[in-house]
Amino acid sequence: MWYVPDPLAKLASAQGIDGHQLVGLQKIGASRTLQHWQLPDDENLAKEALSQGDVDVFVMSPIQFPDEGIENFVKLGLKHNPEMRFFVQLSWGGGDIDNQDFPNGAWEVPDRDKTPEQLSQMNARNIREGESQIDALNEKYGDGQDIVFLIPTSQAASELRSRIYRKEVPGLEDQDELFVDPAHPSAPLEALNTYLHFAVLYQRSPDGLPATQKLGQADRPQWDESLTRTLQEIAWQTAKKYSRSGLPIVDADEESSAFDFPKPFEYPELEFVYTANIKVGEALDFGQVGNGKRRIIPIVGGTFHGPDLQGEVVPGGVDWNLSRSDGATEADATYFLRTEDGVLIRVSNIGVGAPPSGLRFTTPQFVAPRGRYDWLNQSTFVGTLDFDWKREFPIRLRVFRVRSQESP
């Protein structure tokens, strides 16, 4: 987990968390915590930091359990700060082994096409050993409360790989994409573990946080916001469901009603319909109404074009516009389109927007006669607006049809 501290600090800052500070970082590859404890005092940053008594949280990442070095650091930390909390990562097995068998494993060509059933058992023995050791430490040093917690990294990685196996993760096709070699993670798996650490240490959801720097800067367009949100959801759900993470346990009914994430394929897709370039006339001041100021904006013409329909915007429409007292703007436009084959289509376009972005999105509805354009009557649409008053047709409206994705 040596790659976690820097992006974790950035996530804390993005969340507005004050006081997050990395006191120190000590690294020995694929190590036991005991190896860190046994470093000479003049090289032992961990002992030095704990001895100063100003560390609130201490995170360890042993390759396998049990590890007597964990207890040594717990005793030292509590001696100088009785309010300390300790977090221990349950690591995945390099070479796709149970870490109880380290350093043996398929180091040359690991099988990266494991089923969810295989993944759930892959590190089960090491997880059980870790849980047994942490339970014993809490019993011995906790004085009736838990002070040592587990970060379920192995379980989160297995969940991500299981979803990839089931083709449920946007931007990831193969489990092998999560690794740069038999043991070390690529950007998505690093990001997952970072979001997981955030969830466990701060006991709050990482949903909505930015992509980690390495994930955001990867030259992989498919690693987009949808993947970031999926990683955050997996991290939060894994942390919440694991009793030794320290998060409050939520019963199944409450969890279902409070936090029911859709699967990636359940998000709607947008299909481009047309772009309309619209010309308007001089606005008429209607005056003050209950919640703002009304204007009547004449729609005097324009054109529209798309893959399946094109034509002109018929003069004579109007936008019953409202500048609200809270700063928001409402559009309520009604006008007609005439297609190139002479069919008239009624458009009702409603939208609302507030500073700083302003009015940028709408929900058009159509009434078309039966026939070629009947599909407009049977679909849901969203629109995007932009304005440039230097253009002959200053209003540009792009319309999209909302479609369901195909279930895998």
Protein Blocks (a to p, Z undefined) as FASTA:
>chain_A
ZZmmmmmmmmmmmnopghiacfbdcddehiafklmmmpcfklmmklmmmmnopafbdcdd
dfbdcdfklmmmmmmmmmmomkbccdddddddehiiafklpcgdjfklccfkbcfklmmm
mmmmmmmmmmmmmmmmmmmmnnopafbdcddfklmmmmmmmmmmnopaghiabfklmpcb
fkbccfklmmmmmmmmmmmmnopafehiacdfklmmpccfklcfklmmmmmmmmmmmmmm
pmknopacddfklmmmmocccdfklpccdddfbdcdddddddddfbjcfklccdddddfb
dcdddfkbgcdddehiacdddddfkopacdddddddddfkopacddddddddddfklpab
dcddddddehjklmmmmcccdddddddfkbmblbccddddddddddZZ
